[in-house]
Amino acid sequence: MRCYYLQFSIEEQIRRFLQDYELGEQLVKHTDAERTPNKIRDIYDGTLYRSYRNGILLLGKPTKIDAILRGMVDELKRLSSRGFQWLLNGELITSTVDLICVSVDSITRAPIQNFIQFNWRYGCPWCLHPGKTMKSKSEKGTVNAYFYKKNGYPLRTKRSTITDARLAKLSSTPVLGVKSSSILNEFPFFDIITAFVGDSLHCVDQGVMKQLADLWFSSSN
């Protein structure tokens, strides 16, 4: 049985938002606005956006998810180097596109980063917490629990992850949770660690924060 998926043109979608939905004027206002140090108003004020041009390029062995992402990555690389054109009040504008931020759920994040999944040892995508294997409540399986540690654990960095990916490729076994290089490392300005942000749908909207607040503040606890 063969599986197929459809890929819509990223360029056409961006042009539609900027030109047809008239969001381009707002974009120009934001990018031209004067920035104040230590004041966060939008993504342009963030450390990641300001420093995204410092990167390291690493190409690794293709993985299954690479086949799904290949078309998107190739188009984004073209948009980054050549850009695309759109109209703003009758004026032809040429813009480039760079990938600096990704928001996906935890199940999808691991294969995109090419990491071990969160329920395995060293499964945290942001730090080197090894976790501890414990029996689940149902007693039918195990979970990898991440216990609080006062001084925390070392944070992952782009540079250390690239080193771990090289070692994993040489040894054919994961190193500190890193299985191999991610296809997104083909973007020289992309940070495979800090570019992945929390997924608000599952982390907030589906009641996780409500559950934590109840555990912290409810008199029954």
Solvent accessible surface area in square Angstrom, and as a share of the most:
residue,aa,sasa,rsa
1,M,230,1.03
2,R,196,0.72
3,C,118,0.71
4,Y,177,0.67
5,Y,119,0.45
6,L,157,0.78
7,Q,86,0.38
8,F,146,0.61
9,S,47,0.30
10,I,32,0.16
11,E,29,0.13
12,E,91,0.41
13,Q,81,0.36
14,I,45,0.23
15,R,48,0.18
16,R,128,0.47
17,F,103,0.43
18,L,20,0.10
19,Q,58,0.26
20,D,91,0.47
21,Y,120,0.45
22,E,136,0.61
23,L,85,0.42
24,G,0,0.00
25,E,78,0.35
26,Q,88,0.39
27,L,62,0.31
28,V,52,0.30
29,K,113,0.48
30,H,82,0.37
31,T,67,0.39
32,D,109,0.57
33,A,39,0.30
34,E,154,0.69
35,R,62,0.23
36,T,65,0.38
37,P,99,0.62
38,N,157,0.81
39,K,104,0.44
40,I,127,0.64
41,R,115,0.42
42,D,40,0.21
43,I,94,0.48
44,Y,38,0.14
45,D,4,0.02
46,G,20,0.19
47,T,112,0.65
48,L,44,0.22
49,Y,70,0.27
50,R,127,0.46
51,S,49,0.31
52,Y,30,0.11
53,R,144,0.52
54,N,123,0.63
55,G,36,0.34
56,I,50,0.26
57,L,100,0.50
58,L,23,0.12
59,L,113,0.56
60,G,30,0.28
61,K,136,0.58
62,P,105,0.66
63,T,49,0.28
64,K,189,0.80
65,I,30,0.15
66,D,19,0.10
67,A,73,0.57
68,I,96,0.49
69,L,22,0.11
70,R,87,0.32
71,G,30,0.29
72,M,58,0.26
73,V,0,0.00
74,D,69,0.36
75,E,22,0.10
76,L,13,0.06
77,K,78,0.33
78,R,89,0.32
79,L,0,0.00
80,S,33,0.21
81,S,89,0.58
82,R,186,0.68
83,G,9,0.09
84,F,8,0.03
85,Q,90,0.40
86,W,5,0.02
87,L,86,0.43
88,L,28,0.14
89,N,133,0.68
90,G,70,0.67
91,E,108,0.48
92,L,102,0.51
93,I,39,0.20
94,T,83,0.48
95,S,27,0.17
96,T,78,0.46
97,V,27,0.15
98,D,42,0.22
99,L,33,0.16
100,I,17,0.09
101,C,49,0.29
102,V,22,0.13
103,S,68,0.44
104,V,35,0.20
105,D,45,0.24
106,S,41,0.26
107,I,98,0.50
108,T,50,0.29
109,R,21,0.07
110,A,11,0.08
111,P,54,0.34
112,I,14,0.07
113,Q,1,0.01
114,N,9,0.05
115,F,8,0.03
116,I,37,0.19
117,Q,57,0.25
118,F,82,0.34
119,N,64,0.33
120,W,163,0.57
121,R,145,0.53
122,Y,50,0.19
123,G,5,0.04
124,C,25,0.15
125,P,14,0.09
126,W,87,0.30
127,C,23,0.14
128,L,41,0.20
129,H,22,0.10
130,P,26,0.16
131,G,8,0.08
132,K,122,0.52
133,T,93,0.54
134,M,80,0.36
135,K,148,0.63
136,S,23,0.15
137,K,209,0.88
138,S,72,0.46
139,E,116,0.52
140,K,186,0.79
141,G,34,0.33
142,T,90,0.52
143,V,69,0.40
144,N,15,0.08
145,A,26,0.20
146,Y,82,0.31
147,F,108,0.45
148,Y,191,0.72
149,K,99,0.42
150,K,171,0.73
151,N,137,0.70
152,G,33,0.32
153,Y,68,0.26
154,P,87,0.55
155,L,133,0.66
156,R,9,0.03
157,T,70,0.41
158,K,20,0.09
159,R,166,0.60
160,S,49,0.32
161,T,5,0.03
162,I,5,0.03
163,T,63,0.37
164,D,14,0.07
165,A,3,0.02
166,R,121,0.44
167,L,86,0.43
168,A,1,0.01
169,K,115,0.49
170,L,148,0.74
171,S,60,0.39
172,S,105,0.68
173,T,69,0.40
174,P,63,0.39
175,V,34,0.19
176,L,68,0.34
177,G,5,0.05
178,V,0,0.00
179,K,95,0.40
180,S,16,0.10
181,S,8,0.05
182,S,4,0.03
183,I,10,0.05
184,L,4,0.02
185,N,3,0.02
186,E,26,0.12
187,F,11,0.05
188,P,59,0.37
189,F,57,0.24
190,F,0,0.00
191,D,32,0.17
192,I,1,0.01
193,I,4,0.02
194,T,77,0.45
195,A,0,0.00
196,F,4,0.02
197,V,59,0.34
198,G,47,0.45
199,D,16,0.08
200,S,69,0.44
201,L,94,0.47
202,H,73,0.33
203,C,61,0.37
204,V,77,0.44
205,D,101,0.52
206,Q,121,0.54
207,G,26,0.25
208,V,61,0.35
209,M,90,0.40
210,K,162,0.69
211,Q,113,0.50
212,L,59,0.30
213,A,40,0.31
214,D,74,0.38
215,L,95,0.47
216,W,158,0.56
217,F,162,0.68
218,S,34,0.22
219,S,122,0.79
220,S,99,0.64
221,N,105,0.54
